């Protein structure tokens, strides 16, 4: 990265931070942030802010912002950059492992089965989840990885629910059965349980 690019990146980052600091403790939809930073950057520098989305995501991942929902972020001065406070202490990890019987809460496998165990935030850190024993669970490395990548499966589950409803209204038993099988697989593996499928 050239010196000029680094400087531009820092100016852009500072601009996004400036916006959120002017709007603390508010759930802000993505377009409001983008519109302001793009217009302000153009006014101040005469240049185009190419990818504000990436900068917003970066600030959420680094702990400056809390991701409330898809495309909605919040700046909480009390929590900004306090990620280290949201990590479990060794004592908390031990308490969670003990409570869960030193086994993955999804598949029941543990050290005796030769699997690595992880302590996972039930409500993720980037959604404001705190490091409390109640918000912790024991997962094997496989299920921890699946959970971290679940966002990609949410769209699929919603699509199959809509397709199931359509098949039901059209009395298409074959398509209903297909969708039900897929949705039961989501349930079997406890994936995206927050998206409710009414049978």
N, C-alpha and C positions, 0 to 999 in steps of 0.2 A: 504494500500500500504506500503511495507517495505521501510526502509531507502535506501536500495540498488536500489530498483525500482525507487524511487523518484529521486535519483542521476542520474540513467541512463536516465530517462525521461528528466531531466534538460539538460544533456549533448546532448541528441538528439535534443531537442528544440533549444539549442544554436547553434548546427551544421546547422540546417535548416535556422536559422536567419543569420548565417555567410554566407551561400551560397547566400541568397537574398541581403545581404548588399554588397557583392562583385559584384552583378549584378543589380544595381538599375535601375529603370525606363525602364525595359525591360519586354515585354510580354513573359513569359517563360512557355513552355509546361512541363507538369507534369513529363514525363520520364527523362528529363534533370536534374531536381532537384533530383529525386529519385536515379538515377544512381550515381550522385556525392555524396549525403549524405550517401548512403549505402556503397560505396567504401571507402570513407573517414573515416566513423565510424569503419569499419572493420580494416583499416590500423592503426587508432589511439588506438583502444581498443582491437582489436582481437575478438570482438563480432559481432553478426548479428543485424542490425537495422531492427526489425520485422515489424513495421507498419508506414513507413514514410508518407503514405497517410493521416493517421489520424492526424499526427502532422501538416502537411501542411494545412489541413482543419481547425484545431484548430486555427492556426495563422491567417487564413483568417477571421474566425468567431470573433476572439478577436480584429480585426482591424489592425493587423500588415501588412497583405497583402490585396491586392485588387484582387478579383476574376474577371477576364476579361471575361472568357467563361468557358465552361466545360473543366476542366483539364488545364486551363491556368491562371497563377497568375502573379502579378506584385508587386514589393516593391517600393513604392514611399516615400522617406524620408520625404517629405512635409506633407504626409497624414497619415503616420504610427501612430497608436494608438491615432488618433484625432477623435475618434468616437463621443465624446461629442460635437464636433463642427458640427457634422452631424445630431444632433437631433434638432427638431423644437423648437423654443422658444414659450412660451405661447402666445406672440403677433402674431407670424406666424400662430400658430394653429387657433387662433381666426379669422385671416384674411382668411385662407383657408376654414374654416367652413362657414363664411359669404359669400364668393364667391360661394360656392357650395350649398348655401341655407339651410345649416344645414341638409343636406340629403346625403345618400349614392349615389355616382355618378353612381353606377351600378343598384341598385334596386329602388332608390328613397325613401327608408324608412328613417325615422329620429327619433328624440326624442319623437315626438308626437305618434309614433307607438310603443314606448316602447323599442327601440333598442339602444344599445350603439354605439356611433360613434368613429371612430379612424382616426387619421391623418396618412396617409400612404405615403411613398416615392414611386413615380411612377417608377423611376429607383432606385432599391434597394441600400441600404448603402453598402452592401458587393460587389456591382459592381461599387462602386465609386459615387453613387448618393448623391447629396448634399442636405442640408436642405435649399431649396429655396421655395418660395411660388409657383413658376412655377412647381417645382418637387413634390408638395404635392397634395394629393387628399383626399376627405372624403369618408371613407368606413364604412359600418356597420361591426360589429364584425364577422358576418358570411362570408362576402365577403373578409374581411381582412385575415381571416384564410385560405380561399380558395386560395387567391393570394400567401400567404406564402408557400403553398404546391403545387403550379402549376408545379414546376420542374418535379414532378412525372407524370404529364399529357402530357408533351412535347413529350416523346417517343411515347405515344399512338396516338397523333395527327399525327405525322410523319408517323407512320405505316399505319393509315387509308388513308392518302394521297397517299402513295405508292400502297396500295391495290386498291384504287379508280382508279389510273392510269392503273394498271394492268387489272382491270375489263373493263375499257374503251377500252384498246387495244384488249381485247378478245371479245368485244361486249357482255359482260355479264351484261344485264340490271338489273337483280335482285340484283347482288352484287354491282353494281354501285349505285343503289337506297339505299341499306343498308348503304354503306359508306357515301353517301351524307347526309343521315339522321343523322348519327353520327357527321359528320363534321359541319352540320348546328347547331347541339346542342352546339358544341364548340363556334360557332359564336354567338348563341343566348345568351350565358352566358358570352361572351367576354373573353373567356379563350384562352391563347396562341395566341393572335392576331398577334404577331410578326412572327408566322409561317404562311406563306401565302398559302392558298389553291386556286389554279386556277381552277374554275369550267369548 
